[in-house]
């Protein structure tokens, strides 16, 4: 029996790292489900499949109102699948598109998230991928935790697998970046980021580039909400407690988090310091902080008044003379020195050199001293000048655009004006997400100016592929994505292996030979297994 014999499968509504989700109907039972199917590249991983099935069995046994129900799971034609209850409504992510949530509603949502998470953790499992997209809010208003495709048992690290980062970086606990084992505490950190986003309308670690998100998590501490007048004190204390950076000082259980949310005084966590939400310290911080600020302002003002007087009192007599004469206009900008002349019938010389502090010095001595004080501007050494002259210059023009790297150092995004480079051969790489990386060597000649013009559309082959009814495209064992797609696929010239998979049909596979600058189009009917050139 195939999945198609058991379910009427629609187009996918979510494509994850490990599995994809499809709306489906159980044939003959008129029951709508969310069908999760592991991607083909993971279906051959026996350890992962075993975990998937064991976790499906565990989740199915939870039967908690705040955890989505698993109706059945197993394998069909060696394809692991899981059928979950269909929840009418939307996700927390859908609600956050309109900005922060009302805090009375968020209080209820937070309570149900933590209650469901408590039930998951009591089985020994951790969710590992909590984010607004995985929190369902039904039409009945109740929360259900969903998408356990990355779930695992506490103490087993799966943060990196087959060279990929598992999880959603913007919601990931800091310790997971260092391959520490996932734990209930790391799930609670993710809840903290979710609530922070729901309260403020933004996630400080969100970025279109997952690697940027990971970098932000390492460099930036989460904001502190306790004490903000516009945020409910219990929600603020909860978020601060959940986002404590060292995992060992963070809340260790959902029970602790529920206690803070309810406003209870005691915390059952490793560290009861104010920074993780201790109520007995918070009033003092709110009362003392303004007065401390006023005292600091007063001290600063007094210092600004008395420091100049103290400095003037301790200034040597010689400096006082210099300061007095500077105030009388005796010291002027060096640009006006050429206009200085002795005053007629007077021994006083109007000069930057004060004769009153050099007694019995003749005019000639003063002129000699002044002459020797004039220091010529330092000249650029000949060696340095020759080095500048010997460099070469290259301008980069790439169509449509690209990031330019030389010796793994990024120069910028094209078009780039003249870039100064040392003479010799340089390794260049061009990166544009729609194309494979393009690399070549550049020869820079001393004193020469050159322009590099590259059209990526002429360096690679354009491929348009469609599948009926739909499917996943693979090229040389690399997952390209879901078909149909609106944009073409650019590939390197040469021979390539094409494969299209679908959970209800046999895989289609063929080889093609393509040339640079050429376009190719294919339409594959998965039902009949035929290909037609477009």
Phi, psi and omega in degrees: 000136178260169176300327180293332177285334183264326185229148166269107191261130176263181179295148184295146176254350178205134176241110182261186181286327184250324183216165175239157184241138183228136167292139182207158175245136174286119184296131178084351181243350179052041178247125178274135181225167169257112184266122178252128183233130179292140177298148183305324183292339178267341184296339179272354179272099187298323180296315181294318180297319179298318178296318180303314182289320179295320180290324176300319179295319181293313181297322179298334182276351185290308179051055179246141183297342180256015176231131181299142185275139173264119183272322177198160178204162180159206179229142172228121184053043179065015176257113178290138179217166178212130179253121182246160179299144176273124182254114176287134181142230179203196180248166175298326178300322178299318181290328183285349178296338180266007178105193183303151179271153172302137189290332176291323176291320182294326178301316179292318180298316180299318181297318182286326175300311183292326179293317177294320181294325176300316179296322178294313183295330180292342175276353184093002181264157168238146184287313174081344183217047178286130178197166183304327180294336183260013177245107182274140174236108185286172177295341176279358178087357183268151182269143172224128176284136184224180177057078178261027184296335179256004185297151179204181182266144185304137177094356179250115185277123175229027183299321175241135182212124180055036175079006182248152175272120180265131183115176180255109189308320185295343181243013188272137177293143185302324184293337179290338178293337179259023177062027173288152180297141174293147185211168173307325179296322179290326173297319181294325175300317179299320177299321179300316179295320178300313181291324176301315179295320181291331180278321188254343181088004181211155175246116186295348183250005183283135178205153176293338181253115181304326181292328175294319177301315180298321178294321179295321179299322181289327190263332191244127174282147178293152180293155177263128184260337183302134179095349177286127186292333185271005181238133178309132187298323182289319177294319180297314180297322180296313181299315180298323180290322181288333186260017174299130188293303181294125184300326183289342179258356180280163173304138185257351181212156177294332176300316177301316182296318179296326178296317179294318180298327180279353178084018178286151187284317188278145177241129179261060179229171188296326186232120181259026180291158183305329187291349177245026166103020180289122184289327186293343180262338189295318180302318180300319182296322183287328182280316187286326187304313180297316181295322177299321179297316180297319180297317180297320179296318181295316179298318179298318179297316179298319180297319181296331181282316190267336183299315178300321180295318181295316181296321182292323181294328183265007181285132178302154183302321181299319180293327178298319179299314180299316181296319180297316183288330175296322179292332179273007176087012182289327180259124181232170180299144183299342180292340183260005184297327184296340181268003183282132177223154176295143177287134184299141180057036179214144176275353180284135177248122177281103189206158174297345179266122184272109182289343182293340180256004174233081185293150174058038177252128182286163178300319182295324178294320179296315180297322179296317180295316181297320180298319181284343178282343181282114182251126181295153178294139181296137180269154179284127180302147181302324182297320181292320179297316182295329179294318180296317182295326186282345179291159176249170183228138178224135173256142184245124175234118182231132176252132000284324175186169177193156168274133184256128178237132172238123183049045177068010176254126183283129178268333181141189181255135181291154002283141178247132176290192184300124177251127181280128183225150177287150180298148179129193182259131180238141176272121182248140173230133176251132181235127173218124187305339181274348184237158170295157176301140179247128182228149174195169178258144178245137175253121181254125178260143181299131176073002182263151176243127184224163178232131177257117178243124181224131175252107184297331180292340177264348179270338183239175180254139181265130183230127175242121182231135174231155181226143177245123004281326175187173180180179177256133181263134176234135175233117180053045177072003177262131179285121180266325178136192186276139173252145002283157177231152185275336183252153180286167174254129178257127183229162178291146175300149178128194183272134181224150176261123179253139178215140177233130182242154178207137184297340184254357183229162174291149180293144174257140182212142176199167177244145179225152176243122186237159183237152182297141178078359182259155178247143181224143179222137180221146174234125184246128175261107185290334180292319181261346181073026183251154178238138178234131177287140180257000000 
